[in-house]
C-alpha cells in the first residue's frame, strides 16, 4: 500500500477529494486494500465518504471529516443538486441519447442489476457520444455519461441495455473487450453545493484516442479541485 502514490486533489478543513484507482473496493474487512485503508494511509485519518464508486470505477470521490459536513454534502446528493459526469468507452457505435429504464435486482442474493423486474425503480442516464475509436479490434465509442438518478450499476446496465456494454465490464458482457485490463468508467467531474460554498473538481481524460485508436492511460495525472465561496450561482 505504501507504493501506491497518494491521489489527493484537495484537503480542506471539512472535505477531501480523492482520485480512486480502478479495481479497489470502498470497504470490506476481507480486503487488505480498500478506499478506507488508502484514505487512512494517504491522510492519516478516515473521512466519511459522501457517495460511492463501484469496484471497477475510478475517479473523483468526495469525503467529509465530520458528521455535519457529511450531512451537508449528503443532502446535495439526495436532492440531486450535486452534478457528476463520467467518461467511458463502450462497445459499438453509440449515439447521444437519454436512457430512461427502471432498474431492479436480478433476484435475492444476486448483486447484479437488470432492467425491469418487480422491484425496479425509475432510472435515467444522459449519454453524449464524444468520439469513435477502435480497441482490441472492436468498434467502440468514447462517451460522457451523466446519471440523472443514482441506482446501483446504473450507467453500466443502461449502456448494456441499449447494446453498448462498457469495455472491460465482465459482469454484464462476455465478448473479447470484456477482458480489457480494467473497466473503462471514470468519474471525471464533480460539482457539489455545500451551503454557502460550492465544491468543483475535475480530472484529466484517462481514455485518449490517438489516430482513431483507444490508448488508455496506465498512470493518470492528478486533476484539480477547489471550494468556491458564494454557493450556487
C-alpha positions in Angstrom: 0.0 0.0 0.0 2.9 2.4 0.7 3.9 2.0 -3.0 0.5 3.5 -4.1 1.2 7.2 -4.5 -1.4 9.5 -2.8 -4.2 10.5 -5.1 -5.4 13.6 -3.1 -6.7 16.5 -5.2 -7.9 18.6 -2.2 -7.7 18.5 1.5 -9.6 21.3 3.3 -10.9 21.7 6.9 -14.1 19.9 6.2 -13.7 18.0 3.0 -11.3 15.9 0.9 -11.4 15.0 -2.7 -9.6 11.7 -3.7 -9.0 10.1 -7.1 -10.0 6.5 -6.7 -7.9 3.9 -8.6 -9.8 1.3 -10.5 -10.3 -2.2 -9.0 -10.4 -1.0 -5.4 -13.4 -1.6 -3.2 -14.8 1.1 -1.0 -14.5 -1.0 2.2 -14.6 -4.6 3.4 -12.8 -6.4 6.2 -11.8 -9.3 3.9 -9.8 -6.9 1.6 -6.4 -5.6 2.5 -6.6 -2.6 0.2 -9.8 -0.6 0.1 -10.6 3.1 -0.2 -10.9 3.2 3.6 -7.3 1.8 4.0 -5.9 4.0 1.3 -7.5 7.1 2.7 -6.1 6.4 6.2 -2.7 5.8 4.6 -2.8 9.0 2.5 -4.4 11.3 5.0 -3.7 9.9 8.5 -7.5 10.0 9.0 -10.6 8.2 7.7 -13.1 10.5 6.1 -16.8 9.8 5.8 -17.4 9.2 2.1 -20.3 11.1 0.8 -21.0 8.8 -2.1 -19.6 5.5 -3.5 -18.0 4.3 -6.7 -18.1 0.7 -7.9 -15.1 -1.6 -7.6 -14.0 -1.2 -11.2 -14.8 2.5 -11.5 -12.0 5.1 -11.0 -12.2 8.8 -10.4 -13.5 11.6 -8.1 -14.6 10.7 -4.6 -15.7 13.2 -2.0 -15.2 12.6 1.7 -16.0 14.7 4.8 -14.1 15.0 8.1 -17.2 15.5 10.3 -20.8 14.2 10.6 -22.1 17.7 10.0 -20.0 18.2 6.8 -21.1 14.8 5.5 -24.7 15.6 6.1 -24.4 18.9 4.1 -22.9 17.0 1.1 -25.3 14.1 1.5 -28.3 16.4 1.2 -26.9 17.7 -2.1 -26.6 14.1 -3.5 -30.1 13.2 -2.2 -31.6 16.4 -3.7 -29.8 15.8 -7.0 -28.2 19.2 -6.9 -24.8 17.5 -7.0 -23.6 17.0 -10.6 -21.5 14.1 -11.6 -20.1 13.3 -15.1 -18.3 10.1 -16.1 -16.3 9.3 -19.2 -16.5 5.8 -20.5 -15.7 3.6 -23.5 -18.5 1.4 -24.8 -18.7 -1.2 -27.5 -20.3 -0.3 -30.8 -21.2 3.0 -32.5 -23.1 4.7 -29.7 -25.2 7.8 -30.2 -26.2 10.7 -27.9 -29.4 9.9 -26.1 -31.2 9.8 -22.8 -31.9 6.3 -21.4 -35.0 6.0 -19.2 -35.3 2.5 -18.0 -36.3 1.2 -14.5 -33.6 -0.9 -12.7 -34.0 -3.6 -10.1 -32.2 -6.6 -8.7 -31.8 -9.9 -10.6 -33.0 -11.7 -7.6 -32.4 -12.4 -3.9 -28.7 -12.7 -3.1 -27.6 -11.6 -6.6 -25.6 -8.4 -6.7 -26.3 -7.7 -10.3 -28.9 -5.3 -11.7 -31.3 -5.6 -14.6 -33.8 -3.5 -16.5 -37.3 -4.1 -15.2 -38.5 -6.7 -12.6 -40.9 -6.4 -9.7 -38.7 -4.3 -7.6 -37.4 -1.9 -10.3 -37.2 1.8 -9.6 -37.1 4.7 -12.2 -33.6 5.4 -13.5 -32.4 7.9 -16.1 -29.0 8.4 -17.7 -27.8 11.1 -20.2 -25.3 9.8 -22.8 -23.2 12.1 -25.0 -21.2 10.4 -27.8 -17.8 12.0 -27.8 -15.5 10.1 -30.2 -15.5 6.9 -32.2 -12.5 4.6 -31.7 -11.1 1.1 -32.1 -10.0 -1.1 -29.2 -8.9 -4.8 -29.3 -10.2 -4.9 -32.9 -13.7 -3.7 -32.0 -15.5 -0.6 -33.0 -16.1 1.4 -29.8 -17.3 4.9 -28.8 -16.0 7.2 -26.0 -19.0 8.7 -24.2 -19.8 11.2 -21.4 -22.4 9.8 -19.0 -24.5 11.9 -16.6 -26.6 9.9 -14.1 -29.9 11.7 -13.5 -30.7 9.2 -10.8 -28.4 7.2 -8.6 -29.2 3.5 -8.9 -26.7 0.6 -8.4 -24.7 -0.2 -11.5 -27.0 2.3 -13.4 -24.5 3.5 -16.0 -23.3 0.0 -16.8 -26.7 -1.6 -17.1 -28.2 1.3 -19.0 -25.5 1.2 -21.6 -25.7 -2.5 -21.9 -29.5 -2.3 -22.3 -29.1 -0.3 -25.5 -26.5 -2.6 -27.0 -23.4 -0.7 -25.9 -21.8 -2.5 -22.9 -18.7 -0.9 -21.3 -15.3 -2.1 -22.3 -13.9 -4.2 -19.5 -17.2 -4.9 -17.8 -17.1 -8.7 -17.5 -20.1 -8.7 -15.2 -22.5 -7.6 -18.0 -20.6 -8.6 -21.1 -18.7 -11.6 -22.4 -17.1 -10.6 -25.7 -13.3 -10.1 -26.0 -13.4 -6.4 -24.9 -14.8 -7.5 -21.6 -11.4 -8.9 -20.8 -9.7 -5.5 -21.1 -7.3 -4.7 -18.2 -9.9 -2.5 -16.5 -13.5 -1.4 -16.7 -13.4 1.8 -18.7 -15.6 4.0 -16.5 -14.1 7.1 -14.8 -15.8 9.7 -12.6 -14.3 12.8 -14.3 -16.1 15.8 -12.9 -18.0 16.7 -9.8 -19.8 19.8 -8.6 -21.4 19.8 -5.1 -23.2 22.7 -3.4 -22.1 23.0 0.2 -24.3 25.6 1.8 -22.7 28.9 1.0 -19.9 27.3 -1.0 -19.5 25.0 -3.9 -17.0 22.2 -4.5 -15.8 21.8 -8.0 -13.4 19.0 -9.2 -12.2 17.6 -12.5 -9.6 15.1 -13.6 -7.9 14.5 -17.0 -9.3 12.1 -19.5 -7.9 8.6 -18.9 -9.1 7.3 -22.3 -7.4 9.3 -25.0 -7.9 8.3 -28.7 -4.9 8.6 -30.9 -5.4 8.3 -34.7 -8.7 6.6 -34.1 -7.3 4.0 -31.7 -8.1 4.0 -27.9 -4.9 4.3 -25.9 -5.9 4.1 -22.2 -3.5 5.7 -19.7 -1.9 3.5 -17.1 -1.0 6.4 -14.9 -3.3 9.5 -14.8 -2.1 12.9 -13.8 -3.9 14.4 -10.8 -6.7 16.8 -11.7 -7.9 19.9 -9.8 -10.4 20.5 -7.0 -11.4 23.7 -5.2 -14.1 25.1 -3.0 -15.6 28.3 -4.2 -17.4 30.7 -1.8 -20.8 32.1 -2.8 -22.7 28.8 -3.1 -24.7 28.1 -6.3 -24.7 30.9 -8.8 
